[in-house]
């Protein structure tokens, strides 16, 4: 009887280790090594994509952390945004400057470059105003190329 308990115990450990290895290698959402990025719409959400470049030399900006902040409204002509880095949609730009926000809930958003020491809303170079995106369910928004002053990236 002890022999069967030992075999059962060892089998359980083996299964748990196998599940841990599978989860570690395949269960994450990190597809950095995938050959092609695929974005899939889910119900009640949208996708927002674009490219981030430096305005002075047109070079792509890679590794930049981007967040979507809720555009709440304006007060005395000043825009009001809400950003909780722990729950806001976020992404990091690729080597070519491209970015994709997936599973974006409906709402009005602005794109924010954020880090613990500094953050700023990306402004349209032509109008001088923030770019407000009105995200609706089951839509893909390609906002094109966004240019950012290089001095803000330091």
Backbone as a chain_set.jsonl record, in Angstrom:
{"seq": "XXXXXXXXXXXXXXXXXXXXXXXXXXXXXXXXXXXXXXXXXXXXXXXXXXXXXXXXXXXXXXXXXXXXXXXXXXXXXXXXXXXXXXXXXXXXXXXXXXXXXXXXXXXXXXXXXXXXXXXXXXXXXXXXXXXXXXXXXXXXXXXXXXXXXXXXXX", "coords": {"N": [[0.819, -1.191, 0.0], [1.978, 1.227, 0.768], [3.752, 1.536, -1.289], [2.111, 2.123, -3.521], [1.075, 4.582, -2.7], [3.4, 6.09, -2.715], [4.032, 6.013, -5.45], [1.774, 7.353, -6.453], [2.111, 9.847, -5.221], [4.586, 10.665, -6.367], [3.795, 10.757, -9.049], [1.948, 12.847, -8.957], [3.631, 14.99, -8.282], [5.223, 15.031, -10.581], [3.296, 15.738, -12.55], [2.539, 18.302, -11.622], [4.987, 19.66, -11.884], [5.298, 19.504, -14.666], [3.083, 21.011, -15.511], [3.82, 23.505, -14.469], [6.128, 24.063, -15.982], [5.032, 24.134, -18.574], [3.264, 26.308, -18.283], [5.107, 28.315, -17.707], [6.646, 28.454, -20.062], [4.808, 28.59, -22.175], [2.407, 29.657, -21.36], [2.297, 32.365, -20.891], [1.57, 35.764, -21.939], [3.507, 36.805, -23.5], [4.677, 37.448, -26.473], [7.028, 38.088, -27.723], [8.956, 36.825, -29.253], [7.599, 35.952, -31.412], [7.033, 35.509, -34.904], [5.324, 37.113, -36.323], [3.193, 39.727, -35.448], [-0.056, 39.491, -34.232], [-3.157, 40.962, -33.976], [-6.185, 40.698, -32.318], [-9.596, 41.364, -32.303], [-11.733, 41.632, -29.496], [-14.971, 41.068, -28.029], [-16.698, 44.08, -27.229], [-14.473, 45.717, -27.147], [-11.624, 47.535, -28.484], [-8.959, 48.115, -30.884], [-6.032, 50.007, -30.928], [-3.636, 51.447, -32.926], [-0.375, 52.511, -34.081], [2.508, 54.51, -35.01], [5.451, 55.626, -33.446], [7.602, 58.349, -33.598], [10.657, 60.306, -33.522], [10.573, 63.832, -33.662], [12.572, 65.471, -34.729], [14.354, 64.048, -36.344], [12.993, 62.049, -37.596], [13.284, 59.42, -36.803], [12.413, 56.126, -35.673], [11.031, 55.547, -32.436], [11.941, 53.338, -30.076], [11.044, 50.982, -27.499], [9.548, 52.615, -25.845], [7.358, 53.369, -23.246], [3.938, 53.352, -23.376], [0.747, 54.633, -22.469], [-2.839, 54.583, -22.256], [-4.752, 57.217, -21.334], [-7.724, 58.121, -19.718], [-9.821, 60.469, -21.181], [-11.352, 62.793, -19.51], [-12.655, 65.229, -19.577], [-13.042, 68.801, -19.838], [-12.031, 71.663, -17.962], [-12.437, 74.968, -17.468], [-11.204, 75.442, -19.945], [-9.028, 73.748, -19.742], [-7.757, 70.555, -20.318], [-8.804, 67.463, -18.784], [-7.495, 64.5, -17.539], [-7.483, 61.016, -16.738], [-5.385, 58.677, -15.297], [-4.417, 55.534, -14.389], [-1.728, 53.766, -13.888], [-1.641, 51.091, -13.162], [-3.912, 49.839, -14.142], [-4.632, 50.888, -16.599], [-4.879, 50.669, -20.209], [-1.924, 49.634, -21.825], [1.257, 49.681, -23.591], [4.365, 48.868, -25.263], [6.624, 50.432, -27.426], [7.805, 48.985, -30.482], [10.898, 47.99, -32.193], [10.724, 49.322, -34.63], [9.228, 51.491, -33.961], [6.535, 51.051, -33.924], [3.34, 50.532, -32.358], [0.776, 48.848, -30.482], [-2.281, 48.919, -28.938], [-4.299, 46.668, -27.301], [-7.501, 45.151, -26.584], [-8.957, 47.45, -25.735], [-11.192, 49.182, -23.797], [-14.412, 50.728, -24.491], [-14.442, 54.277, -24.821], [-13.117, 57.634, -24.285], [-9.875, 58.579, -25.063], [-6.468, 59.657, -24.475], [-3.092, 59.474, -25.616], [-0.389, 58.673, -23.588], [2.965, 59.192, -22.787], [4.742, 57.576, -20.413], [6.571, 57.305, -17.391], [7.953, 56.488, -14.154], [9.046, 58.924, -13.373], [8.364, 60.976, -15.082], [5.83, 62.202, -17.248], [3.824, 62.705, -20.159], [1.296, 63.983, -22.34], [0.767, 63.006, -25.665], [0.97, 65.274, -28.257], [-0.681, 66.62, -31.108], [1.234, 67.554, -33.828], [0.484, 69.395, -35.779], [-1.941, 70.724, -34.99], [-1.421, 71.388, -32.372], [-2.805, 70.434, -30.241], [-4.003, 67.939, -27.898], [-4.288, 64.514, -28.914], [-7.265, 63.089, -29.181], [-8.851, 60.052, -28.841], [-11.693, 58.412, -29.749], [-12.788, 55.598, -28.712], [-14.597, 52.879, -29.876], [-16.575, 49.868, -29.6], [-15.34, 46.863, -31.099], [-13.699, 47.941, -33.155], [-10.921, 48.942, -35.176], [-8.386, 51.202, -34.819], [-6.208, 53.045, -36.654], [-3.899, 55.256, -36.025], [-1.84, 56.373, -37.327], [1.351, 57.996, -37.893], [2.961, 59.315, -35.115], [4.602, 62.127, -33.878], [7.185, 62.979, -31.647], [8.814, 65.337, -29.576], [12.29, 65.003, -29.219], [13.678, 65.824, -26.917], [11.944, 65.39, -24.85], [12.11, 62.731, -24.346], [14.2, 62.079, -22.711]], "CA": [[0.0, 0.0, 0.0], [2.864, 2.381, 0.8], [4.343, 1.65, -2.616], [1.143, 2.818, -4.371], [1.026, 5.978, -2.26], [4.624, 6.716, -3.196], [3.878, 6.199, -6.895], [0.771, 8.401, -6.625], [2.748, 11.106, -4.823], [5.579, 11.008, -7.387], [3.049, 11.131, -10.257], [1.393, 14.171, -8.709], [4.742, 15.946, -8.382], [5.593, 15.104, -11.994], [2.255, 16.501, -13.249], [2.656, 19.7, -11.203], [6.187, 20.221, -12.514], [5.018, 19.651, -16.095], [2.186, 22.163, -15.659], [4.6, 24.714, -14.207], [6.999, 24.298, -17.141], [4.176, 24.546, -19.688], [2.804, 27.668, -18.002], [6.247, 29.226, -17.795], [7.118, 28.596, -21.434], [3.769, 28.815, -23.176], [1.185, 30.212, -20.806], [2.319, 33.817, -20.742], [1.137, 36.521, -23.107], [4.681, 37.448, -24.064], [4.921, 36.899, -27.795], [8.128, 38.88, -28.251], [9.722, 36.067, -30.231], [6.734, 35.531, -32.513], [7.514, 36.061, -36.171], [4.384, 38.123, -36.795], [2.269, 40.139, -34.407], [-1.44, 39.402, -34.656], [-4.078, 41.608, -33.058], [-7.514, 40.142, -32.486], [-10.64, 42.088, -31.591], [-12.593, 40.894, -28.591], [-16.222, 41.813, -27.876], [-16.736, 45.284, -26.391], [-13.17, 46.37, -27.057], [-11.076, 47.974, -29.764], [-7.507, 48.096, -31.037], [-5.478, 51.293, -31.355], [-2.252, 51.215, -33.338], [0.288, 53.62, -34.75], [3.975, 54.509, -35.007], [6.003, 56.75, -32.693], [8.898, 58.776, -34.13], [11.219, 61.57, -33.042], [10.203, 64.858, -34.637], [13.708, 66.181, -35.331], [15.092, 63.245, -37.326], [12.083, 61.063, -38.173], [13.688, 58.067, -36.397], [11.454, 55.441, -34.807], [11.363, 55.495, -31.013], [11.667, 51.986, -29.597], [11.092, 50.76, -26.06], [8.86, 53.688, -25.126], [6.167, 52.881, -22.566], [2.774, 54.175, -23.687], [-0.5, 54.335, -21.767], [-4.033, 55.319, -22.646], [-5.387, 57.895, -20.204], [-9.11, 58.515, -19.999], [-10.086, 61.896, -21.363], [-12.544, 62.988, -18.687], [-13.338, 66.439, -20.03], [-12.268, 70.032, -19.682], [-12.472, 72.615, -16.948], [-11.828, 76.269, -17.769], [-10.386, 75.219, -21.141], [-7.901, 72.849, -19.464], [-8.202, 69.16, -20.399], [-8.652, 66.64, -17.583], [-7.237, 63.109, -17.884], [-7.339, 60.083, -15.628], [-4.467, 57.587, -15.638], [-3.974, 54.612, -13.353], [-0.8, 52.874, -14.594], [-1.873, 49.697, -12.816], [-5.05, 49.244, -14.841], [-4.849, 51.508, -17.912], [-4.274, 49.973, -21.349], [-0.549, 50.088, -22.057], [2.064, 48.923, -24.54], [5.732, 49.369, -25.439], [6.907, 50.519, -28.857], [8.742, 48.015, -31.058], [12.111, 48.581, -32.777], [10.359, 50.22, -35.731], [8.383, 52.546, -33.411], [5.117, 50.689, -33.957], [2.711, 50.148, -31.099], [-0.596, 48.362, -30.582], [-3.055, 48.729, -27.715], [-5.359, 45.689, -27.543], [-8.543, 45.066, -25.548], [-9.234, 48.795, -25.233], [-12.626, 49.384, -23.567], [-14.979, 51.944, -25.07], [-14.182, 55.504, -24.074], [-12.29, 58.67, -24.907], [-8.517, 58.415, -24.553], [-5.293, 60.316, -25.029], [-1.907, 58.629, -25.455], [0.556, 59.263, -22.642], [4.279, 58.582, -22.563], [4.783, 57.578, -18.953], [7.512, 56.555, -16.566], [7.737, 56.948, -12.782], [9.607, 60.246, -13.116], [7.888, 61.975, -16.021], [4.8, 61.756, -18.174], [3.212, 63.777, -20.932], [0.331, 63.604, -23.363], [1.262, 63.24, -27.022], [0.266, 66.392, -28.885], [-0.647, 66.671, -32.568], [2.203, 68.57, -34.251], [-0.16, 70.408, -36.619], [-2.941, 71.52, -34.273], [-0.942, 71.782, -31.046], [-3.744, 69.921, -29.242], [-3.882, 66.511, -27.637], [-5.0, 63.636, -29.844], [-8.302, 62.372, -28.442], [-9.345, 58.901, -29.597], [-13.011, 57.956, -29.294], [-12.775, 54.157, -28.98], [-15.882, 52.173, -29.889], [-16.422, 48.411, -29.632], [-15.084, 46.122, -32.335], [-13.1, 48.817, -34.168], [-9.465, 49.075, -35.199], [-8.015, 52.583, -35.111], [-4.817, 53.265, -37.043], [-3.749, 56.708, -35.871], [-0.726, 56.822, -38.154], [2.645, 58.317, -37.29], [2.956, 60.379, -34.116], [5.943, 62.675, -33.687], [7.431, 63.439, -30.283], [10.1, 66.026, -29.424], [13.304, 64.123, -28.645], [14.101, 66.254, -25.583], [11.013, 64.839, -23.868], [12.398, 61.314, -24.157], [15.365, 61.885, -21.837]], "C": [[0.866, 1.259, 0.0], [3.483, 2.624, -0.575], [3.414, 2.413, -3.558], [1.022, 4.288, -3.996], [2.249, 6.739, -2.75], [4.532, 6.98, -4.698], [2.874, 7.32, -7.179], [1.366, 9.773, -6.304], [3.752, 11.565, -5.881], [4.886, 11.432, -8.692], [2.467, 12.528, -10.123], [2.471, 15.24, -8.839], [5.146, 16.121, -9.842], [4.583, 15.949, -12.776], [2.35, 17.979, -12.891], [3.874, 20.37, -11.831], [5.952, 20.444, -14.004], [4.103, 20.845, -16.345], [2.929, 23.467, -15.444], [5.476, 25.053, -15.41], [6.178, 24.754, -18.34], [3.71, 25.974, -19.484], [3.94, 28.665, -18.175], [6.642, 29.484, -19.245], [6.037, 28.998, -22.428], [2.556, 29.549, -22.642], [1.189, 31.71, -20.65], [1.821, 34.475, -22.014], [2.3, 37.241, -23.754], [5.022, 36.777, -25.39], [6.056, 37.631, -28.489], [8.872, 38.14, -29.357], [8.849, 35.544, -31.371], [7.204, 36.197, -33.797], [6.584, 37.131, -36.719], [3.408, 38.439, -35.674], [0.854, 40.114, -34.964], [-2.306, 40.036, -33.582], [-5.479, 41.11, -33.354], [-8.498, 40.966, -31.671], [-11.392, 41.145, -30.675], [-13.869, 41.702, -28.418], [-16.066, 42.978, -26.905], [-15.377, 45.936, -26.219], [-12.704, 46.765, -28.452], [-9.563, 47.837, -29.741], [-7.09, 49.474, -31.528], [-4.02, 51.056, -31.699], [-1.702, 52.437, -34.049], [1.792, 53.44, -34.705], [4.438, 55.767, -34.292], [7.396, 57.068, -33.22], [9.338, 60.073, -33.473], [10.963, 62.635, -34.097], [11.395, 65.499, -35.336], [14.447, 65.378, -36.399], [14.264, 62.112, -37.939], [12.467, 59.621, -37.833], [12.621, 57.433, -35.514], [11.95, 55.426, -33.364], [10.963, 54.121, -30.49], [11.77, 51.93, -28.08], [10.421, 51.837, -25.233], [7.568, 53.129, -24.537], [5.016, 53.858, -22.783], [1.561, 53.689, -22.901], [-1.639, 55.094, -22.421], [-4.654, 55.895, -21.381], [-6.795, 58.281, -20.62], [-9.188, 60.025, -20.12], [-11.416, 62.158, -20.668], [-13.339, 64.201, -19.145], [-12.432, 67.644, -19.909], [-12.873, 70.877, -18.573], [-11.709, 73.907, -17.179], [-10.809, 76.133, -18.898], [-9.144, 74.366, -20.905], [-8.403, 71.407, -19.515], [-7.925, 68.414, -19.095], [-8.534, 65.188, -18.03], [-7.176, 62.283, -16.613], [-6.457, 58.926, -16.054], [-4.097, 56.819, -14.385], [-3.059, 53.609, -14.039], [-1.009, 51.39, -14.287], [-2.994, 49.042, -13.601], [-5.296, 49.813, -16.24], [-4.267, 50.645, -19.026], [-2.868, 50.527, -21.604], [0.162, 49.155, -23.036], [3.459, 49.531, -24.568], [6.026, 49.356, -26.932], [7.965, 49.496, -29.269], [9.952, 48.746, -31.642], [11.804, 49.569, -33.895], [9.438, 51.358, -35.281], [6.908, 52.201, -33.37], [4.621, 50.298, -32.568], [1.284, 49.701, -31.371], [-1.161, 48.257, -29.173], [-4.169, 47.75, -28.063], [-6.324, 45.686, -26.362], [-8.84, 46.42, -24.914], [-10.746, 48.935, -25.035], [-13.115, 50.663, -24.244], [-14.66, 53.145, -24.187], [-13.356, 56.48, -24.879], [-10.92, 58.626, -24.246], [-7.551, 59.397, -25.199], [-4.119, 59.383, -24.777], [-0.892, 59.374, -24.603], [1.856, 58.473, -22.671], [4.518, 58.708, -21.072], [5.97, 56.782, -18.438], [7.361, 57.105, -15.158], [8.208, 58.383, -12.517], [9.014, 61.342, -13.984], [6.77, 61.379, -16.868], [4.271, 62.959, -18.937], [2.298, 63.197, -21.993], [0.933, 63.917, -24.728], [0.348, 64.254, -27.706], [0.386, 66.284, -30.404], [0.248, 67.829, -32.996], [1.554, 69.692, -35.058], [-1.096, 71.318, -35.83], [-2.439, 72.043, -32.935], [-1.857, 71.311, -29.928], [-3.514, 68.429, -29.047], [-4.722, 65.734, -28.644], [-5.986, 62.818, -29.019], [-8.863, 61.281, -29.348], [-10.652, 58.45, -28.961], [-13.135, 56.479, -29.658], [-14.176, 53.573, -28.843], [-15.609, 50.674, -29.989], [-16.18, 47.892, -31.042], [-14.563, 46.987, -33.476], [-11.584, 48.755, -34.049], [-9.158, 50.495, -35.639], [-6.533, 52.642, -35.442], [-4.612, 54.771, -37.034], [-2.515, 57.243, -36.587], [0.542, 57.094, -37.363], [2.48, 59.5, -36.341], [4.391, 60.832, -33.901], [6.06, 63.277, -32.297], [8.76, 64.175, -30.247], [11.103, 65.139, -28.683], [13.682, 64.528, -27.224], [13.161, 65.736, -24.498], [11.329, 63.391, -23.526], [13.572, 61.062, -23.226], [14.978, 61.639, -20.425]], "O": [[0.546, 2.239, -0.673], [3.709, 3.766, -0.974], [3.876, 3.264, -4.318], [0.882, 5.144, -4.869], [2.146, 7.898, -3.152], [4.913, 8.054, -5.163], [3.109, 8.148, -8.059], [1.145, 10.74, -7.034], [3.761, 12.74, -6.251], [5.34, 12.359, -9.362], [2.492, 13.307, -11.076], [2.238, 16.285, -9.446], [5.386, 17.243, -10.288], [4.98, 16.79, -13.582], [2.251, 18.828, -13.776], [3.798, 21.52, -12.262], [6.365, 21.469, -14.547], [4.322, 21.607, -17.286], [2.693, 24.438, -16.162], [5.553, 26.215, -15.81], [6.588, 25.671, -19.051], [3.754, 26.775, -20.417], [3.742, 29.743, -18.734], [6.941, 30.621, -19.61], [6.323, 29.674, -23.416], [1.741, 30.026, -23.433], [0.157, 32.284, -20.301], [1.667, 33.819, -23.044], [2.09, 38.203, -24.493], [5.582, 35.682, -25.422], [6.047, 37.778, -29.711], [9.366, 38.764, -30.296], [9.321, 34.773, -32.206], [7.713, 37.317, -33.774], [7.014, 37.975, -37.506], [2.866, 37.539, -35.033], [0.594, 40.653, -36.04], [-2.199, 39.685, -32.407], [-5.911, 41.101, -34.507], [-8.268, 41.235, -30.492], [-11.657, 39.997, -31.032], [-13.856, 42.913, -28.639], [-15.383, 42.867, -25.887], [-15.155, 46.642, -25.236], [-13.302, 46.386, -29.46], [-8.967, 47.492, -28.721], [-7.711, 50.039, -32.428], [-3.255, 50.536, -30.887], [-2.447, 53.279, -34.55], [2.291, 52.357, -34.402], [3.887, 56.847, -34.503], [8.263, 56.196, -33.287], [8.528, 60.833, -32.944], [11.116, 62.378, -35.291], [11.243, 66.024, -36.439], [15.098, 65.959, -37.268], [14.785, 61.308, -38.713], [12.019, 58.693, -38.507], [11.995, 58.115, -34.703], [13.149, 55.306, -33.111], [9.78, 53.781, -30.465], [12.482, 52.719, -27.459], [10.696, 51.961, -24.04], [6.78, 52.495, -25.238], [5.103, 55.032, -22.424], [1.376, 52.489, -22.696], [-1.427, 56.123, -23.063], [-5.036, 55.158, -20.472], [-7.021, 58.718, -21.748], [-8.685, 60.761, -19.271], [-12.476, 61.791, -21.175], [-14.569, 64.191, -19.103], [-11.207, 67.52, -19.881], [-14.069, 70.806, -18.292], [-10.481, 73.937, -17.095], [-9.694, 76.647, -18.809], [-8.291, 74.271, -21.787], [-9.37, 71.067, -18.833], [-6.95, 68.69, -18.397], [-9.359, 64.698, -18.801], [-6.854, 62.797, -15.541], [-6.737, 58.262, -17.052], [-3.536, 57.374, -13.44], [-3.542, 52.692, -14.703], [-0.6, 50.531, -15.068], [-3.03, 47.817, -13.718], [-6.1, 49.259, -16.99], [-3.266, 49.959, -18.815], [-2.659, 51.74, -21.597], [-0.257, 48.022, -23.275], [3.703, 50.579, -23.971], [5.715, 48.387, -27.624], [8.886, 49.186, -28.514], [10.023, 49.974, -31.592], [12.535, 50.54, -34.088], [8.925, 52.106, -36.114], [6.107, 52.97, -32.839], [5.376, 49.806, -31.729], [0.662, 50.113, -32.35], [-0.588, 47.585, -28.315], [-4.91, 47.975, -29.02], [-5.994, 46.161, -25.276], [-8.96, 46.525, -23.693], [-11.505, 48.819, -25.997], [-12.329, 51.565, -24.533], [-14.615, 53.037, -22.962], [-12.948, 56.196, -26.005], [-10.813, 58.635, -23.02], [-7.777, 59.897, -26.301], [-4.142, 58.591, -23.836], [-0.576, 60.537, -24.853], [1.853, 57.245, -22.59], [4.501, 59.81, -20.525], [6.323, 55.732, -18.975], [6.686, 58.119, -14.982], [7.799, 58.988, -11.526], [9.145, 62.522, -13.659], [6.775, 60.184, -17.164], [4.27, 64.082, -18.433], [2.495, 62.082, -22.477], [1.538, 64.972, -24.919], [-0.874, 64.106, -27.726], [1.435, 65.901, -30.922], [0.038, 68.965, -32.569], [2.03, 70.827, -35.023], [-1.052, 72.539, -35.981], [-2.966, 73.027, -32.416], [-1.706, 71.741, -28.785], [-2.926, 67.75, -29.888], [-5.727, 66.229, -29.155], [-5.581, 61.951, -28.244], [-9.294, 61.546, -30.471], [-10.7, 58.143, -27.77], [-13.536, 56.141, -30.772], [-14.847, 53.754, -27.826], [-14.53, 50.263, -30.416], [-16.725, 48.396, -32.025], [-14.941, 46.79, -34.631], [-11.038, 48.545, -32.966], [-9.607, 50.942, -36.694], [-5.694, 52.322, -34.6], [-5.089, 55.478, -37.922], [-2.183, 58.423, -36.469], [0.777, 56.505, -36.308], [1.936, 60.542, -36.708], [5.293, 60.006, -33.758], [5.169, 63.984, -31.828], [9.74, 63.701, -30.823], [10.783, 64.589, -27.629], [13.979, 63.662, -26.402], [13.556, 65.653, -23.335], [10.856, 62.881, -22.511], [13.905, 59.903, -22.977], [15.845, 61.457, -19.57]]}, "num_chains": 1, "name": "protein.A"}
